[in-house]
Amino acid sequence: MTAGYEQILYRVEGPVARITLNRPEKRNALSYVLRGELVAALRAAERDDTVAVVLVDGAGPAFCSGYDITPDMSQRRPAGGWVSEKFFDDWTDQFARSCVRDWLVVWDLLKPVVAKVHGFCLAGGTELMSMCDVAFVADNAVIGYPPMRAQTTPDTLYFPWKLPMAQAKYLQLTGNSVTGKEAAAMGWVARSFPPDRLEAEVLREVQALASIAPDLLAANKASLNQAYEIMGFRTALGMGAQWHALSARLRPSAGQFDRISREKGLKEAIRWRDAAFTDPRP
């Protein structure tokens, strides 16, 4: 059932629709194509009456390394601009807005979306994971947002909603990463499992979830979401895109990472960004 997709795999196995990020050679970096296909597959699963739960995972050694920021990707825009190239692209953060818009598809979907995370889950990958309704991770997964050390605030400002204040501030201010086991202990994800048991344990959890009637799952998800929206969840995510624009363009030291990346390459820019952090985890 992968026909028409280039960068994801999509198949329905009983009541579970499985979407696999499929750029293993790029550690499943989120290109525009991949994000568009992921959104399309989510909506296809929502329309399929045989599907009760959606499972999102990644091919290869990592769940997702983040947004694709290689020069040939980061300089592209959709034909004609994101909204209006003349009026909006240069001063509103259309990239961040597009990220929030895509991940709100996960939030708004009538069916639960479960993330199965292994290997690296970084930056934009953590946004996808954190916007899923339930996340299960490998004990040794590496989860974090290093770009906040030098580039911008998050595109999708999930930290205050997924973590206690002490941990949210620590992780967003430092850009440090944690293991999957640590993420489960702090409540960022639902559970973590040994890597060799991750697939079996997640399938057991998902199949049990999928035994519940889809309409009841939808009612439970919607009632939870509405409570968070009353507390300001959706408004806060929209504000996050504005802070992303300010931190990317107007702060005095903005652009240093991009300049080093252009002049010396992405790997050198990452070394410069992370030099002060002695934690061996990325």
DOFINU-192854 format. One line per field, with one value per atom (N, C-alpha, C): atom name; residue in one letter; x, y, z. Coordinates in steps of 0.2 Angstrom, whole numbers. Layout:
BEGIN
a CA / ...;
r a / ...;
xx X / ...;
yy Y / ...;
zz Z / ...;
END
This chain:
BEGIN
a N / CA / C / N / CA / C / N / CA / C / N / CA / C / N / CA / C / N / CA / C / N / CA / C / N / CA / C / N / CA / C / N / CA / C / N / CA / C / N / CA / C / N / CA / C / N / CA / C / N / CA / C / N / CA / C / N / CA / C / N / CA / C / N / CA / C / N / CA / C / N / CA / C / N / CA / C / N / CA / C / N / CA / C / N / CA / C / N / CA / C / N / CA / C / N / CA / C / N / CA / C / N / CA / C / N / CA / C / N / CA / C / N / CA / C / N / CA / C / N / CA / C / N / CA / C / N / CA / C / N / CA / C / N / CA / C / N / CA / C / N / CA / C / N / CA / C / N / CA / C / N / CA / C / N / CA / C / N / CA / C / N / CA / C / N / CA / C / N / CA / C / N / CA / C / N / CA / C / N / CA / C / N / CA / C / N / CA / C / N / CA / C / N / CA / C / N / CA / C / N / CA / C / N / CA / C / N / CA / C / N / CA / C / N / CA / C / N / CA / C / N / CA / C / N / CA / C / N / CA / C / N / CA / C / N / CA / C / N / CA / C / N / CA / C / N / CA / C / N / CA / C / N / CA / C / N / CA / C / N / CA / C / N / CA / C / N / CA / C / N / CA / C / N / CA / C / N / CA / C / N / CA / C / N / CA / C / N / CA / C / N / CA / C / N / CA / C / N / CA / C / N / CA / C / N / CA / C / N / CA / C / N / CA / C / N / CA / C / N / CA / C / N / CA / C / N / CA / C / N / CA / C / N / CA / C / N / CA / C / N / CA / C / N / CA / C / N / CA / C / N / CA / C / N / CA / C / N / CA / C / N / CA / C / N / CA / C / N / CA / C / N / CA / C / N / CA / C / N / CA / C / N / CA / C / N / CA / C / N / CA / C / N / CA / C / N / CA / C / N / CA / C / N / CA / C / N / CA / C / N / CA / C / N / CA / C / N / CA / C / N / CA / C / N / CA / C / N / CA / C / N / CA / C / N / CA / C / N / CA / C / N / CA / C / N / CA / C / N / CA / C / N / CA / C / N / CA / C / N / CA / C / N / CA / C / N / CA / C / N / CA / C / N / CA / C / N / CA / C / N / CA / C / N / CA / C / N / CA / C / N / CA / C / N / CA / C / N / CA / C / N / CA / C / N / CA / C / N / CA / C / N / CA / C / N / CA / C / N / CA / C / N / CA / C / N / CA / C / N / CA / C / N / CA / C / N / CA / C / N / CA / C / N / CA / C / N / CA / C / N / CA / C / N / CA / C / N / CA / C / N / CA / C / N / CA / C / N / CA / C / N / CA / C / N / CA / C / N / CA / C / N / CA / C / N / CA / C / N / CA / C / N / CA / C / N / CA / C / N / CA / C / N / CA / C / N / CA / C / N / CA / C / N / CA / C / N / CA / C / N / CA / C / N / CA / C / N / CA / C / N / CA / C / N / CA / C / N / CA / C / N / CA / C / N / CA / C / N / CA / C / N / CA / C / N / CA / C / N / CA / C / N / CA / C / N / CA / C / N / CA / C / N / CA / C / N / CA / C / N / CA / C / N / CA / C / N / CA / C / N / CA / C / N / CA / C / N / CA / C / N / CA / C / N / CA / C / N / CA / C / N / CA / C / N / CA / C / N / CA / C / N / CA / C / N / CA / C / N / CA / C / N / CA / C / N / CA / C / N / CA / C / N / CA / C / N / CA / C / N / CA / C / N / CA / C / N / CA / C / N / CA / C / N / CA / C / N / CA / C / N / CA / C / N / CA / C / N / CA / C / N / CA / C / N / CA / C / N / CA / C / N / CA / C / N / CA / C / N / CA / C / N / CA / C / N / CA / C / N / CA / C / N / CA / C / N / CA / C / N / CA / C / N / CA / C / N / CA / C / N / CA / C / N / CA / C / N / CA / C / N / CA / C / N / CA / C / N / CA / C / N / CA / C / N / CA / C / N / CA / C / N / CA / C / N / CA / C / N / CA / C / N / CA / C / N / CA / C / N / CA / C / N / CA / C / N / CA / C / N / CA / C / N / CA / C / N / CA / C / N / CA / C / N / CA / C / N / CA / C / N / CA / C / N / CA / C / N / CA / C / N / CA / C / N / CA / C / N / CA / C / N / CA / C / N / CA / C / N / CA / C / N / CA / C / N / CA / C / N / CA / C / N / CA / C / N / CA / C / N / CA / C / N / CA / C / N / CA / C / N / CA / C / N / CA / C / N / CA / C / N / CA / C / N / CA / C;
r m / m / m / t / t / t / a / a / a / g / g / g / y / y / y / e / e / e / q / q / q / i / i / i / l / l / l / y / y / y / r / r / r / v / v / v / e / e / e / g / g / g / p / p / p / v / v / v / a / a / a / r / r / r / i / i / i / t / t / t / l / l / l / n / n / n / r / r / r / p / p / p / e / e / e / k / k / k / r / r / r / n / n / n / a / a / a / l / l / l / s / s / s / y / y / y / v / v / v / l / l / l / r / r / r / g / g / g / e / e / e / l / l / l / v / v / v / a / a / a / a / a / a / l / l / l / r / r / r / a / a / a / a / a / a / e / e / e / r / r / r / d / d / d / d / d / d / t / t / t / v / v / v / a / a / a / v / v / v / v / v / v / l / l / l / v / v / v / d / d / d / g / g / g / a / a / a / g / g / g / p / p / p / a / a / a / f / f / f / c / c / c / s / s / s / g / g / g / y / y / y / d / d / d / i / i / i / t / t / t / p / p / p / d / d / d / m / m / m / s / s / s / q / q / q / r / r / r / r / r / r / p / p / p / a / a / a / g / g / g / g / g / g / w / w / w / v / v / v / s / s / s / e / e / e / k / k / k / f / f / f / f / f / f / d / d / d / d / d / d / w / w / w / t / t / t / d / d / d / q / q / q / f / f / f / a / a / a / r / r / r / s / s / s / c / c / c / v / v / v / r / r / r / d / d / d / w / w / w / l / l / l / v / v / v / v / v / v / w / w / w / d / d / d / l / l / l / l / l / l / k / k / k / p / p / p / v / v / v / v / v / v / a / a / a / k / k / k / v / v / v / h / h / h / g / g / g / f / f / f / c / c / c / l / l / l / a / a / a / g / g / g / g / g / g / t / t / t / e / e / e / l / l / l / m / m / m / s / s / s / m / m / m / c / c / c / d / d / d / v / v / v / a / a / a / f / f / f / v / v / v / a / a / a / d / d / d / n / n / n / a / a / a / v / v / v / i / i / i / g / g / g / y / y / y / p / p / p / p / p / p / m / m / m / r / r / r / a / a / a / q / q / q / t / t / t / t / t / t / p / p / p / d / d / d / t / t / t / l / l / l / y / y / y / f / f / f / p / p / p / w / w / w / k / k / k / l / l / l / p / p / p / m / m / m / a / a / a / q / q / q / a / a / a / k / k / k / y / y / y / l / l / l / q / q / q / l / l / l / t / t / t / g / g / g / n / n / n / s / s / s / v / v / v / t / t / t / g / g / g / k / k / k / e / e / e / a / a / a / a / a / a / a / a / a / m / m / m / g / g / g / w / w / w / v / v / v / a / a / a / r / r / r / s / s / s / f / f / f / p / p / p / p / p / p / d / d / d / r / r / r / l / l / l / e / e / e / a / a / a / e / e / e / v / v / v / l / l / l / r / r / r / e / e / e / v / v / v / q / q / q / a / a / a / l / l / l / a / a / a / s / s / s / i / i / i / a / a / a / p / p / p / d / d / d / l / l / l / l / l / l / a / a / a / a / a / a / n / n / n / k / k / k / a / a / a / s / s / s / l / l / l / n / n / n / q / q / q / a / a / a / y / y / y / e / e / e / i / i / i / m / m / m / g / g / g / f / f / f / r / r / r / t / t / t / a / a / a / l / l / l / g / g / g / m / m / m / g / g / g / a / a / a / q / q / q / w / w / w / h / h / h / a / a / a / l / l / l / s / s / s / a / a / a / r / r / r / l / l / l / r / r / r / p / p / p / s / s / s / a / a / a / g / g / g / q / q / q / f / f / f / d / d / d / r / r / r / i / i / i / s / s / s / r / r / r / e / e / e / k / k / k / g / g / g / l / l / l / k / k / k / e / e / e / a / a / a / i / i / i / r / r / r / w / w / w / r / r / r / d / d / d / a / a / a / a / a / a / f / f / f / t / t / t / d / d / d / p / p / p / r / r / r / p / p / p;
xx 4 / 0 / 4 / 10 / 15 / 14 / 10 / 10 / 8 / 12 / 11 / 15 / 19 / 23 / 30 / 35 / 42 / 46 / 44 / 48 / 45 / 39 / 36 / 34 / 33 / 29 / 23 / 17 / 11 / 8 / 5 / 2 / -3 / -9 / -14 / -13 / -12 / -12 / -17 / -23 / -29 / -31 / -32 / -35 / -30 / -23 / -18 / -15 / -15 / -12 / -4 / 0 / 7 / 11 / 13 / 17 / 24 / 28 / 36 / 39 / 43 / 47 / 53 / 54 / 58 / 63 / 67 / 73 / 79 / 80 / 85 / 92 / 94 / 101 / 102 / 96 / 96 / 94 / 94 / 91 / 84 / 80 / 73 / 72 / 77 / 76 / 70 / 66 / 60 / 60 / 60 / 60 / 52 / 51 / 45 / 41 / 44 / 40 / 38 / 43 / 41 / 35 / 36 / 30 / 24 / 24 / 17 / 14 / 19 / 16 / 14 / 17 / 15 / 8 / 7 / 0 / -5 / -3 / -8 / -10 / -5 / -6 / -10 / -9 / -13 / -20 / -22 / -28 / -32 / -27 / -30 / -32 / -28 / -30 / -36 / -37 / -43 / -49 / -49 / -54 / -56 / -51 / -52 / -55 / -61 / -65 / -63 / -58 / -55 / -49 / -47 / -42 / -44 / -41 / -43 / -37 / -31 / -25 / -20 / -16 / -11 / -4 / 0 / 7 / 12 / 16 / 22 / 28 / 33 / 39 / 44 / 51 / 56 / 60 / 62 / 66 / 73 / 77 / 84 / 86 / 92 / 95 / 92 / 88 / 85 / 78 / 74 / 67 / 67 / 71 / 71 / 76 / 80 / 86 / 84 / 77 / 75 / 73 / 72 / 71 / 77 / 75 / 81 / 83 / 89 / 92 / 98 / 99 / 104 / 103 / 108 / 107 / 102 / 102 / 98 / 90 / 89 / 82 / 80 / 85 / 83 / 81 / 84 / 83 / 77 / 74 / 68 / 62 / 57 / 51 / 46 / 40 / 35 / 34 / 32 / 31 / 26 / 28 / 24 / 25 / 29 / 30 / 25 / 26 / 22 / 15 / 14 / 7 / 7 / 11 / 12 / 19 / 23 / 30 / 31 / 26 / 27 / 25 / 20 / 18 / 20 / 21 / 22 / 29 / 32 / 37 / 43 / 44 / 51 / 50 / 44 / 44 / 39 / 35 / 32 / 36 / 36 / 39 / 35 / 35 / 30 / 33 / 39 / 42 / 39 / 40 / 38 / 30 / 27 / 19 / 17 / 21 / 20 / 21 / 26 / 27 / 22 / 20 / 14 / 8 / 7 / 1 / 1 / 6 / 7 / 6 / 9 / 9 / 2 / -2 / -9 / -13 / -11 / -15 / -15 / -9 / -9 / -14 / -13 / -17 / -25 / -27 / -34 / -37 / -32 / -35 / -40 / -45 / -50 / -48 / -42 / -40 / -33 / -32 / -25 / -19 / -14 / -8 / -2 / 1 / 6 / 13 / 18 / 25 / 29 / 32 / 37 / 44 / 48 / 54 / 60 / 65 / 72 / 77 / 83 / 89 / 88 / 91 / 90 / 83 / 81 / 75 / 76 / 78 / 81 / 77 / 77 / 74 / 67 / 66 / 59 / 56 / 61 / 58 / 55 / 58 / 54 / 48 / 47 / 41 / 35 / 37 / 33 / 31 / 36 / 35 / 30 / 32 / 28 / 21 / 19 / 13 / 9 / 12 / 8 / 4 / -1 / -5 / -2 / 2 / 6 / 13 / 18 / 25 / 28 / 30 / 34 / 41 / 46 / 53 / 57 / 63 / 68 / 72 / 74 / 77 / 84 / 87 / 93 / 92 / 86 / 85 / 88 / 90 / 93 / 88 / 85 / 79 / 81 / 81 / 83 / 82 / 84 / 83 / 90 / 95 / 102 / 101 / 97 / 97 / 96 / 92 / 91 / 97 / 103 / 109 / 111 / 109 / 112 / 108 / 103 / 99 / 92 / 87 / 81 / 78 / 72 / 67 / 64 / 60 / 57 / 52 / 51 / 46 / 39 / 39 / 33 / 34 / 31 / 33 / 30 / 32 / 28 / 31 / 37 / 40 / 36 / 33 / 29 / 23 / 21 / 15 / 17 / 23 / 25 / 29 / 31 / 36 / 35 / 37 / 36 / 41 / 39 / 43 / 50 / 53 / 60 / 63 / 60 / 63 / 62 / 56 / 55 / 61 / 62 / 67 / 74 / 75 / 82 / 83 / 79 / 80 / 80 / 75 / 75 / 80 / 82 / 88 / 95 / 96 / 102 / 102 / 97 / 97 / 100 / 100 / 103 / 98 / 101 / 97 / 96 / 91 / 91 / 89 / 90 / 89 / 81 / 79 / 72 / 70 / 74 / 72 / 72 / 76 / 75 / 69 / 68 / 62 / 55 / 55 / 49 / 49 / 55 / 55 / 52 / 54 / 51 / 44 / 41 / 35 / 34 / 40 / 39 / 36 / 37 / 34 / 31 / 26 / 22 / 26 / 30 / 34 / 41 / 46 / 52 / 53 / 56 / 57 / 64 / 67 / 73 / 73 / 78 / 78 / 76 / 78 / 76 / 69 / 66 / 58 / 54 / 57 / 53 / 47 / 49 / 43 / 38 / 40 / 34 / 30 / 33 / 30 / 25 / 27 / 23 / 17 / 18 / 13 / 8 / 10 / 5 / 1 / 4 / 1 / -4 / -2 / -6 / -12 / -11 / -16 / -21 / -19 / -24 / -28 / -25 / -28 / -33 / -31 / -35 / -41 / -42 / -48 / -54 / -52 / -57 / -61 / -67 / -71 / -68 / -67 / -64 / -68 / -75 / -79 / -78 / -77 / -75 / -68 / -63 / -56 / -57 / -61 / -61 / -64 / -69 / -72 / -67 / -63 / -59 / -53 / -50 / -45 / -48 / -54 / -56 / -57 / -60 / -61 / -55 / -50 / -43 / -40 / -41 / -38 / -41 / -48 / -52 / -50 / -49 / -46 / -40 / -35 / -29 / -30 / -34 / -35 / -38 / -43 / -45 / -40 / -35 / -29 / -24 / -25 / -21 / -17 / -17 / -12 / -12 / -17 / -17 / -14 / -16 / -14 / -6 / -4 / 3 / 8 / 5 / 9 / 9 / 4 / 4 / 9 / 9 / 14 / 21 / 22 / 29 / 32 / 28 / 30 / 32 / 29 / 31 / 38 / 39 / 46 / 51 / 49 / 54 / 56 / 52 / 53 / 58 / 56 / 60 / 67 / 68 / 74 / 79 / 75 / 79 / 81 / 78 / 79 / 81 / 78 / 79 / 84 / 86 / 90 / 97 / 101 / 108 / 112 / 113 / 117 / 114 / 108 / 105 / 109 / 109 / 112 / 119 / 122 / 129 / 130 / 125 / 126 / 125 / 121 / 120 / 126 / 129 / 135 / 141 / 142 / 147 / 145 / 139 / 137 / 139 / 137 / 139 / 146 / 150 / 157 / 161 / 159 / 164 / 160 / 154 / 150 / 146 / 141 / 136 / 139 / 144 / 147 / 151 / 154 / 158 / 154 / 148 / 143 / 141 / 139 / 137 / 142 / 148 / 154 / 154 / 154 / 154 / 148 / 142 / 136 / 137 / 140 / 140 / 146 / 151 / 158 / 158 / 153 / 153 / 150 / 147 / 143 / 147 / 149 / 153 / 150 / 143 / 139 / 140 / 142 / 144 / 138 / 132 / 126 / 125 / 123 / 121 / 116;
yy -6 / 0 / 6 / 6 / 12 / 15 / 13 / 17 / 24 / 28 / 35 / 39 / 35 / 38 / 37 / 42 / 42 / 41 / 44 / 45 / 42 / 39 / 35 / 29 / 24 / 18 / 18 / 16 / 16 / 9 / 6 / -1 / -1 / -5 / -6 / -13 / -15 / -21 / -22 / -25 / -26 / -19 / -17 / -11 / -5 / -7 / -2 / 0 / 7 / 10 / 11 / 9 / 10 / 15 / 20 / 25 / 25 / 23 / 23 / 29 / 33 / 38 / 34 / 35 / 31 / 35 / 38 / 41 / 39 / 32 / 30 / 33 / 34 / 37 / 44 / 47 / 54 / 54 / 48 / 47 / 50 / 49 / 51 / 59 / 63 / 70 / 72 / 77 / 79 / 84 / 81 / 86 / 88 / 93 / 95 / 89 / 85 / 79 / 74 / 73 / 68 / 71 / 77 / 80 / 80 / 81 / 81 / 74 / 69 / 62 / 60 / 62 / 60 / 62 / 69 / 72 / 68 / 67 / 63 / 57 / 53 / 46 / 46 / 51 / 52 / 53 / 57 / 58 / 52 / 49 / 42 / 37 / 37 / 32 / 35 / 41 / 44 / 42 / 42 / 40 / 33 / 29 / 22 / 19 / 16 / 14 / 7 / 4 / -2 / 0 / 6 / 8 / 11 / 9 / 12 / 16 / 14 / 18 / 18 / 24 / 25 / 25 / 21 / 20 / 23 / 28 / 31 / 29 / 26 / 24 / 26 / 24 / 26 / 21 / 21 / 15 / 17 / 11 / 12 / 13 / 16 / 17 / 22 / 27 / 32 / 33 / 36 / 38 / 44 / 50 / 56 / 60 / 63 / 67 / 75 / 76 / 83 / 85 / 92 / 95 / 95 / 94 / 93 / 101 / 102 / 109 / 109 / 104 / 104 / 110 / 113 / 119 / 118 / 113 / 112 / 111 / 110 / 109 / 116 / 119 / 124 / 130 / 131 / 137 / 136 / 130 / 130 / 132 / 135 / 137 / 133 / 132 / 130 / 135 / 133 / 137 / 143 / 149 / 155 / 157 / 154 / 155 / 151 / 152 / 148 / 150 / 157 / 160 / 165 / 170 / 175 / 177 / 176 / 177 / 185 / 189 / 196 / 199 / 197 / 200 / 197 / 190 / 187 / 183 / 180 / 176 / 179 / 185 / 188 / 191 / 191 / 194 / 190 / 185 / 180 / 174 / 169 / 163 / 158 / 158 / 153 / 146 / 145 / 138 / 135 / 139 / 137 / 136 / 141 / 140 / 134 / 132 / 126 / 120 / 120 / 114 / 114 / 119 / 119 / 116 / 119 / 116 / 109 / 106 / 99 / 95 / 97 / 93 / 94 / 99 / 100 / 95 / 92 / 87 / 81 / 79 / 74 / 75 / 81 / 83 / 83 / 85 / 85 / 79 / 74 / 68 / 64 / 62 / 58 / 52 / 49 / 43 / 44 / 40 / 41 / 40 / 43 / 43 / 41 / 35 / 33 / 33 / 36 / 36 / 30 / 27 / 22 / 24 / 26 / 29 / 25 / 25 / 22 / 26 / 25 / 28 / 36 / 40 / 47 / 50 / 54 / 58 / 65 / 69 / 76 / 82 / 87 / 94 / 92 / 93 / 92 / 85 / 80 / 74 / 74 / 77 / 78 / 81 / 86 / 89 / 84 / 80 / 75 / 70 / 68 / 63 / 66 / 72 / 75 / 77 / 78 / 80 / 73 / 68 / 61 / 60 / 57 / 56 / 52 / 47 / 42 / 41 / 41 / 39 / 34 / 29 / 23 / 24 / 23 / 24 / 18 / 17 / 13 / 16 / 12 / 14 / 18 / 16 / 19 / 25 / 26 / 32 / 38 / 43 / 49 / 54 / 58 / 63 / 70 / 75 / 81 / 86 / 93 / 98 / 102 / 100 / 104 / 110 / 111 / 118 / 124 / 123 / 128 / 132 / 128 / 131 / 137 / 137 / 143 / 145 / 142 / 143 / 147 / 144 / 147 / 143 / 146 / 143 / 137 / 133 / 127 / 130 / 126 / 128 / 127 / 121 / 119 / 119 / 124 / 125 / 120 / 114 / 109 / 108 / 111 / 109 / 111 / 117 / 118 / 113 / 110 / 106 / 98 / 96 / 89 / 88 / 93 / 92 / 96 / 94 / 99 / 105 / 110 / 117 / 116 / 112 / 112 / 108 / 103 / 99 / 103 / 106 / 110 / 116 / 119 / 125 / 122 / 117 / 114 / 112 / 108 / 105 / 111 / 115 / 120 / 125 / 127 / 132 / 129 / 123 / 119 / 116 / 114 / 110 / 103 / 101 / 94 / 89 / 83 / 77 / 72 / 68 / 63 / 56 / 51 / 44 / 43 / 38 / 36 / 34 / 31 / 29 / 35 / 40 / 46 / 50 / 50 / 53 / 51 / 44 / 41 / 43 / 43 / 44 / 52 / 56 / 63 / 64 / 59 / 60 / 63 / 63 / 66 / 61 / 55 / 49 / 45 / 40 / 36 / 30 / 27 / 21 / 20 / 17 / 15 / 8 / 5 / -3 / -4 / -10 / -12 / -12 / -10 / -10 / -16 / -22 / -28 / -30 / -27 / -28 / -23 / -17 / -12 / -13 / -17 / -18 / -23 / -28 / -32 / -29 / -25 / -21 / -16 / -12 / -7 / -10 / -16 / -19 / -21 / -24 / -26 / -21 / -15 / -9 / -6 / -6 / -3 / -8 / -14 / -19 / -19 / -18 / -17 / -11 / -5 / 1 / 0 / -3 / -3 / -8 / -12 / -16 / -12 / -5 / -1 / 2 / 3 / 6 / 12 / 13 / 20 / 26 / 26 / 31 / 33 / 28 / 30 / 32 / 30 / 32 / 40 / 41 / 48 / 53 / 50 / 54 / 56 / 51 / 52 / 56 / 55 / 60 / 67 / 68 / 75 / 78 / 74 / 78 / 80 / 76 / 77 / 84 / 83 / 89 / 96 / 95 / 101 / 104 / 100 / 103 / 106 / 104 / 107 / 113 / 113 / 119 / 125 / 123 / 128 / 131 / 127 / 130 / 134 / 134 / 138 / 135 / 128 / 124 / 127 / 128 / 130 / 137 / 141 / 148 / 148 / 144 / 144 / 142 / 137 / 134 / 140 / 144 / 149 / 154 / 156 / 161 / 158 / 151 / 148 / 150 / 150 / 152 / 159 / 163 / 170 / 171 / 167 / 167 / 164 / 159 / 156 / 162 / 166 / 171 / 176 / 178 / 183 / 181 / 174 / 172 / 170 / 169 / 167 / 174 / 179 / 185 / 192 / 193 / 199 / 200 / 194 / 194 / 196 / 200 / 202 / 197 / 191 / 186 / 181 / 182 / 177 / 176 / 171 / 169 / 167 / 166 / 164 / 157 / 152 / 145 / 145 / 148 / 148 / 150 / 156 / 158 / 153 / 150 / 145 / 139 / 137 / 131 / 133 / 139 / 141 / 141 / 144 / 145 / 138 / 134 / 129 / 122 / 122 / 116 / 115 / 110 / 109 / 106 / 101 / 98 / 102 / 107 / 112 / 117 / 118 / 123 / 119 / 113 / 109 / 108 / 107 / 107 / 114 / 119 / 126 / 127 / 124 / 125 / 121 / 115 / 110 / 110 / 115 / 114 / 115 / 119 / 121 / 115 / 111 / 105 / 99 / 97 / 91 / 85 / 85 / 79 / 75 / 69 / 65 / 63 / 64 / 63 / 69 / 68 / 73 / 78;
zz 0 / 0 / 0 / -3 / -3 / -10 / -14 / -21 / -20 / -24 / -23 / -18 / -14 / -9 / -11 / -10 / -11 / -5 / 1 / 7 / 13 / 12 / 18 / 15 / 20 / 18 / 22 / 19 / 22 / 21 / 26 / 25 / 31 / 30 / 35 / 37 / 43 / 46 / 51 / 49 / 53 / 55 / 61 / 63 / 64 / 62 / 63 / 56 / 55 / 49 / 52 / 48 / 50 / 45 / 47 / 43 / 45 / 40 / 42 / 38 / 42 / 38 / 35 / 28 / 24 / 20 / 24 / 21 / 26 / 26 / 31 / 30 / 23 / 22 / 24 / 26 / 29 / 36 / 39 / 46 / 46 / 41 / 41 / 42 / 40 / 40 / 37 / 40 / 37 / 31 / 25 / 20 / 19 / 14 / 12 / 10 / 5 / 2 / 8 / 12 / 18 / 22 / 24 / 28 / 24 / 18 / 14 / 13 / 12 / 12 / 19 / 24 / 31 / 32 / 31 / 32 / 27 / 21 / 17 / 19 / 22 / 25 / 31 / 35 / 41 / 39 / 34 / 32 / 29 / 25 / 22 / 28 / 33 / 38 / 42 / 43 / 46 / 42 / 35 / 31 / 31 / 33 / 32 / 38 / 37 / 43 / 46 / 42 / 45 / 50 / 50 / 55 / 61 / 67 / 73 / 76 / 74 / 77 / 72 / 72 / 67 / 71 / 68 / 71 / 67 / 70 / 66 / 68 / 64 / 66 / 60 / 61 / 56 / 54 / 47 / 44 / 46 / 46 / 47 / 55 / 56 / 63 / 67 / 64 / 68 / 67 / 72 / 71 / 66 / 68 / 64 / 67 / 62 / 64 / 64 / 63 / 63 / 56 / 55 / 48 / 44 / 38 / 33 / 32 / 34 / 34 / 29 / 25 / 20 / 15 / 13 / 9 / 3 / 0 / -6 / -4 / 3 / 5 / 9 / 13 / 17 / 13 / 7 / 3 / -2 / -2 / -6 / -3 / -7 / -5 / -10 / -8 / -13 / -18 / -24 / -30 / -28 / -29 / -27 / -20 / -16 / -9 / -5 / 2 / 6 / 6 / 7 / 7 / 1 / 2 / -3 / -3 / -8 / -8 / -7 / -10 / -11 / -4 / 0 / 6 / 12 / 12 / 19 / 20 / 15 / 16 / 19 / 18 / 21 / 28 / 31 / 37 / 42 / 40 / 44 / 43 / 48 / 48 / 45 / 38 / 35 / 36 / 37 / 38 / 45 / 50 / 56 / 56 / 53 / 53 / 49 / 44 / 41 / 45 / 49 / 54 / 59 / 62 / 67 / 63 / 57 / 54 / 52 / 50 / 49 / 55 / 61 / 67 / 70 / 69 / 71 / 68 / 62 / 59 / 63 / 66 / 71 / 77 / 80 / 85 / 84 / 78 / 76 / 73 / 72 / 69 / 73 / 70 / 75 / 78 / 75 / 78 / 81 / 87 / 90 / 86 / 87 / 83 / 88 / 87 / 92 / 88 / 92 / 89 / 92 / 88 / 90 / 89 / 94 / 93 / 95 / 90 / 91 / 89 / 91 / 89 / 90 / 86 / 87 / 85 / 90 / 88 / 90 / 86 / 87 / 84 / 87 / 84 / 81 / 75 / 72 / 73 / 74 / 76 / 82 / 87 / 94 / 93 / 89 / 88 / 85 / 80 / 78 / 84 / 87 / 93 / 98 / 100 / 105 / 103 / 97 / 95 / 94 / 94 / 94 / 100 / 100 / 106 / 112 / 109 / 114 / 111 / 115 / 112 / 116 / 113 / 116 / 113 / 117 / 115 / 117 / 114 / 116 / 122 / 126 / 132 / 130 / 125 / 123 / 117 / 116 / 111 / 113 / 109 / 111 / 108 / 113 / 112 / 114 / 110 / 112 / 106 / 107 / 103 / 102 / 100 / 100 / 96 / 91 / 88 / 92 / 98 / 102 / 105 / 104 / 107 / 103 / 97 / 92 / 87 / 85 / 79 / 81 / 83 / 85 / 91 / 93 / 97 / 93 / 96 / 92 / 87 / 82 / 77 / 81 / 84 / 88 / 95 / 99 / 106 / 111 / 111 / 114 / 122 / 123 / 129 / 135 / 136 / 142 / 143 / 138 / 138 / 139 / 137 / 138 / 144 / 147 / 153 / 159 / 165 / 171 / 170 / 173 / 172 / 172 / 178 / 179 / 173 / 170 / 165 / 158 / 157 / 151 / 150 / 156 / 156 / 155 / 158 / 157 / 150 / 147 / 141 / 135 / 136 / 131 / 131 / 137 / 138 / 136 / 137 / 136 / 129 / 126 / 120 / 121 / 128 / 129 / 127 / 127 / 125 / 131 / 131 / 136 / 133 / 136 / 134 / 134 / 130 / 131 / 138 / 141 / 148 / 152 / 152 / 155 / 153 / 147 / 144 / 147 / 148 / 151 / 159 / 162 / 169 / 171 / 166 / 167 / 164 / 161 / 159 / 152 / 148 / 141 / 137 / 138 / 134 / 138 / 136 / 140 / 143 / 139 / 142 / 137 / 140 / 136 / 137 / 132 / 132 / 130 / 132 / 129 / 122 / 118 / 111 / 108 / 110 / 107 / 108 / 113 / 114 / 112 / 109 / 107 / 102 / 97 / 92 / 95 / 98 / 101 / 106 / 111 / 116 / 113 / 108 / 105 / 101 / 98 / 94 / 99 / 105 / 110 / 113 / 114 / 116 / 111 / 105 / 100 / 98 / 98 / 96 / 102 / 108 / 113 / 113 / 111 / 110 / 104 / 99 / 93 / 94 / 100 / 101 / 103 / 105 / 108 / 101 / 102 / 96 / 94 / 87 / 85 / 87 / 88 / 90 / 97 / 101 / 108 / 109 / 105 / 105 / 103 / 98 / 95 / 101 / 104 / 109 / 115 / 117 / 123 / 120 / 114 / 112 / 112 / 109 / 108 / 115 / 119 / 126 / 129 / 129 / 131 / 128 / 121 / 117 / 119 / 120 / 121 / 128 / 133 / 139 / 139 / 135 / 134 / 130 / 125 / 121 / 125 / 130 / 135 / 139 / 140 / 144 / 140 / 133 / 129 / 124 / 124 / 120 / 112 / 109 / 102 / 101 / 105 / 105 / 107 / 111 / 113 / 107 / 103 / 98 / 92 / 91 / 87 / 89 / 95 / 98 / 97 / 97 / 96 / 89 / 84 / 77 / 77 / 81 / 81 / 84 / 90 / 93 / 89 / 85 / 80 / 75 / 72 / 68 / 71 / 77 / 80 / 82 / 84 / 86 / 80 / 74 / 68 / 64 / 65 / 61 / 64 / 70 / 73 / 79 / 82 / 88 / 85 / 89 / 86 / 84 / 87 / 85 / 80 / 78 / 73 / 67 / 64 / 58 / 58 / 64 / 65 / 62 / 65 / 63 / 55 / 52 / 45 / 41 / 44 / 41 / 41 / 47 / 47 / 43 / 42 / 38 / 31 / 29 / 22 / 20 / 25 / 24 / 25 / 30 / 32 / 32 / 31 / 30 / 37 / 36 / 41 / 47 / 46 / 52 / 56 / 53 / 56 / 61 / 58 / 61 / 67 / 67 / 72 / 78 / 76 / 81 / 84 / 81 / 84 / 89 / 87 / 91 / 98 / 97 / 103 / 107 / 105 / 108 / 116 / 118 / 126 / 130 / 126 / 130 / 130 / 136 / 137 / 137 / 138 / 138 / 132 / 132 / 126 / 122 / 125 / 121 / 116 / 110 / 105 / 108;
END
